[in-house]
Amino acid sequence: MDLKDIQNLIKFVAKSGASEVKLETDDVKITIKTGSEETTIVQQMPMAQMPQMQMPVAQAPVASTPAAETPVAESEDSKYITVKSPIIGTFYRKPSPDKPLFVEVGQNIAEGDVLCIIEAMKLFNEIESEVSGKVVKILVDDSSPVEFDQPLFLVDPS
């Protein structure tokens, strides 16, 4: 886009009565704002270069935030055993919608009891308890996606 095209665009926008027009192409981004008899042009370099520079900055806070929160959660719940997800998938608290929940908060569980199901690639995997104790907290909502090693339950072993 050359200078004549930009000038013609400005004139067109001014005549049309629009207050703002944005135009983006592969290598140019133009925003024309009109108001108070004033027209502003903003032209930037190619957009492909900017996200490459911004991505590492955007990822760093995301990666450090969970790490900062984890020690706080561990110190508050240090007396409890955390049952974590062994796989990635969708967390379900019931074997089917019309069946009762596997476990509830306050319920005593034994080693080998089924705590939940995690669906991964259309396979339903029963997650069994490796400890005996009392379920103190359920950390994931029903039908929510879970990641590998994500905490699911807090169990009081005493």
C-alpha positions as CSV (number, residue, x, y, z in Angstrom):
1,M,0.0,0.0,0.0
2,D,1.5,3.3,-1.0
3,L,1.0,6.9,0.3
4,K,-1.7,7.7,-2.3
5,D,-3.8,4.7,-1.3
6,I,-3.6,5.7,2.3
7,Q,-4.5,9.3,1.6
8,N,-7.5,8.2,-0.5
9,L,-8.6,5.9,2.4
10,I,-8.4,8.8,4.8
11,K,-10.6,10.9,2.6
12,F,-13.1,8.1,2.1
13,V,-13.3,7.5,5.9
14,A,-13.8,11.2,6.5
15,K,-16.6,11.4,4.0
16,S,-18.3,8.3,5.2
17,G,-18.7,9.5,8.8
18,A,-17.2,6.4,10.3
19,S,-15.4,7.1,13.6
20,E,-12.8,4.4,13.3
21,V,-11.5,2.0,10.5
22,K,-8.9,-0.7,10.9
23,L,-7.2,-2.3,7.9
24,E,-4.7,-5.1,8.3
25,T,-2.7,-6.8,5.6
26,D,0.2,-9.2,5.8
27,D,2.8,-6.5,6.3
28,V,0.8,-3.4,7.3
29,K,-1.7,-2.5,10.0
30,I,-3.5,0.9,9.7
31,T,-6.0,2.4,12.1
32,I,-7.8,5.6,11.1
33,K,-9.7,7.3,13.9
34,T,-11.8,10.4,13.2
35,G,-13.3,12.7,15.8
36,S,-13.0,16.4,16.6
37,E,-12.1,17.0,13.0
38,E,-8.9,15.1,13.5
39,T,-7.6,12.1,11.6
40,T,-4.9,9.8,13.0
41,I,-2.9,7.2,11.1
42,V,-1.0,4.4,12.9
43,Q,1.2,2.2,10.7
44,Q,3.2,-0.7,12.1
45,M,5.8,-3.1,10.9
46,P,4.8,-6.6,9.9
47,M,2.8,-8.4,12.6
48,A,4.7,-11.7,12.2
49,Q,7.8,-10.3,13.9
50,M,6.0,-8.9,17.0
51,P,4.4,-12.1,18.4
52,Q,7.8,-13.9,18.2
53,M,9.3,-11.3,20.5
54,Q,6.3,-11.2,22.9
55,M,5.7,-15.0,23.3
56,P,8.6,-15.7,25.6
57,V,7.6,-12.8,27.8
58,A,4.0,-13.9,27.9
59,Q,4.9,-17.5,28.7
60,A,7.3,-16.7,31.6
61,P,4.6,-15.3,34.0
62,V,2.3,-18.2,33.1
63,A,5.0,-20.8,34.0
64,S,6.0,-19.0,37.2
65,T,2.5,-18.4,38.6
66,P,1.6,-22.0,39.3
67,A,5.1,-22.6,40.8
68,A,4.6,-19.7,43.1
69,E,1.1,-20.9,44.2
70,T,2.2,-24.6,44.7
71,P,4.3,-24.0,47.9
72,V,1.5,-22.1,49.5
73,A,-1.0,-25.0,48.8
74,E,1.5,-27.6,50.0
75,S,2.2,-25.8,53.3
76,E,-1.5,-25.5,54.1
77,D,-2.3,-29.1,53.2
78,S,1.0,-30.7,54.2
79,K,-0.6,-33.3,56.5
80,Y,-2.8,-34.6,53.6
81,I,-1.8,-37.0,50.8
82,T,-2.5,-35.6,47.4
83,V,-4.0,-38.1,44.8
84,K,-2.8,-37.0,41.4
85,S,-4.0,-37.8,37.9
86,P,-1.9,-40.5,36.3
87,I,-3.0,-39.5,32.8
88,I,-4.4,-36.6,30.7
89,G,-8.1,-36.7,30.1
90,T,-11.6,-35.8,31.3
91,F,-12.3,-36.3,35.1
92,Y,-15.7,-37.9,36.0
93,R,-16.9,-38.4,39.6
94,K,-19.6,-41.0,38.6
95,P,-19.4,-44.2,36.5
96,S,-22.4,-42.9,34.5
97,P,-24.8,-39.9,34.8
98,D,-27.5,-42.0,36.5
99,K,-25.2,-43.6,39.1
100,P,-24.0,-42.3,42.5
101,L,-20.7,-40.6,43.0
102,F,-17.6,-42.8,43.6
103,V,-16.5,-40.7,46.7
104,E,-17.6,-37.6,48.5
105,V,-15.9,-35.3,50.9
106,G,-15.8,-36.8,54.4
107,Q,-16.0,-40.4,53.1
108,N,-13.5,-43.0,54.4
109,I,-11.7,-44.8,51.6
110,A,-9.5,-47.9,51.6
111,E,-6.6,-48.8,49.4
112,G,-7.9,-50.0,46.0
113,D,-11.2,-48.1,46.1
114,V,-12.2,-46.4,42.9
115,L,-12.1,-42.6,43.4
116,C,-13.0,-41.4,39.9
117,I,-12.8,-42.2,36.2
118,I,-10.6,-40.3,33.7
119,E,-11.6,-40.6,30.1
120,A,-8.7,-40.6,27.6
121,M,-9.2,-41.2,23.9
122,K,-12.6,-42.8,24.5
123,L,-11.2,-45.2,27.1
124,F,-12.6,-44.9,30.7
125,N,-9.8,-45.5,33.2
126,E,-10.8,-46.1,36.8
127,I,-8.4,-44.3,39.2
128,E,-8.0,-46.3,42.4
129,S,-6.8,-45.0,45.7
130,E,-3.2,-46.0,46.7
131,V,-3.8,-44.9,50.3
132,S,-6.4,-45.4,53.0
133,G,-8.0,-42.4,54.8
134,K,-10.7,-39.8,54.7
135,V,-11.4,-37.7,51.6
136,V,-10.8,-34.1,52.7
137,K,-11.2,-32.2,49.5
138,I,-12.1,-32.8,45.8
139,L,-9.9,-30.4,43.8
140,V,-11.5,-30.9,40.3
141,D,-15.0,-30.3,39.1
142,D,-16.9,-33.1,37.4
143,S,-16.5,-33.4,33.6
144,S,-13.4,-31.1,33.7
145,P,-10.2,-31.7,31.7
146,V,-7.2,-32.8,33.8
147,E,-3.5,-32.8,33.1
148,F,-0.9,-35.4,34.0
149,D,0.1,-35.2,37.6
150,Q,-2.7,-32.7,38.4
151,P,-3.9,-32.9,42.0
152,L,-7.4,-34.5,42.2
153,F,-8.1,-35.3,45.8
154,L,-6.7,-34.5,49.3
155,V,-6.8,-37.5,51.6
156,D,-6.2,-37.4,55.4
157,P,-4.4,-40.7,56.2
158,S,-4.9,-40.5,59.9
